[in-house]
């Protein structure tokens, strides 16, 4: 593996591989599917994940909270984003939408992180702790969606001292404008490498 992704120190973070985001019939998939970034998305997610596994990288599944009725009862300051998710019951607990998309379900040996409530996969979860237990220093980010959970997780990773790679075409958003802002405007403020799926898979293969 090239020096950019040191063996034993690099992990893939796959954010929110849920049916609601990625499957036909998912509550949020129609919004993603209407954007340019959705074309070929599943294939690129699969290619990066396969390349990571082939290179011996640990795969961390970074899941959003799965909602149930009453989850926000008593909350003083839930964000509009959180309130909207709770109303729509996205990733419903014990529901189909909150199940893993069958193409991206965790395999034995994968690390399933505790669920995040907001956008960051690090805030109020065990992600940082479990990465540090494996002495991970470099993370590669894929999944949904670019301007919320991917950006929140990537920005937090950078703040904690990780080397962050954003795989631009292995994520998507609800609008083309949001995807552009996430990649062209915001990503350079936290990501050390901003690459395509093709470039990342080649790097992991030693190309």
ABEGO torsion letter per residue (X at the ends): XBAABBBGABBBBBBGBBAAAABBGBAAAAAAAABAAABGAAAAAAAAAAAAAAAGBBBBBBBBBBBBBGAABGBABBBAAAAAAAAAGBGBBGBAAABBBAAABBBBGBBBBBBBABABAABGBAAAAAAAAAGBABBBBBEOBAABAAAAAAAAAAAAGBBBBBBAAABBBABAAAAAAAAAAAAAAABABBBBAAAAAAAAAGX
